[in-house]
Amino acid sequence: MRIGTAHRMAWGDIFRPIFHDKTGKHVSSNMIDKTEIERAITAETATILGIDDSDVTPHTKLESLGIDSIRLVELLIFIEKQYGIRLMDAGLDRNSLRDASSLAASVAAALEKKNMSGEG
């Protein structure tokens, strides 16, 4: 992967659980990488909307992409399944849904909370 080049993430990259590294080893909560979460969210957003990955950055407003409520629910379901969390239990609010970066911050916080509580 070259920096600054648009690319499609492989399914394995998108669906790898956040608490495991590429070799499958468990990683600690302090290794939760918001950038990786952003990458997964932006890639899935592009897939759901049928647009090129390069059209979605972590700071692209979801509203400006024309995401409707049904597609937003698809994205939230993807996140919940991918990371094994319940976003509504994580205090998700309107500001969390502003862009991929805000959503990734909420996901990282929920993962941290989940890991600290020993759930997963």
Helices and strands as residue ranges (DSSP letters): H 11-14, G 29-31, H 34-49, G 53-55, G 62-65, H 69-83, G 88-90, G 94-97, H 100-117
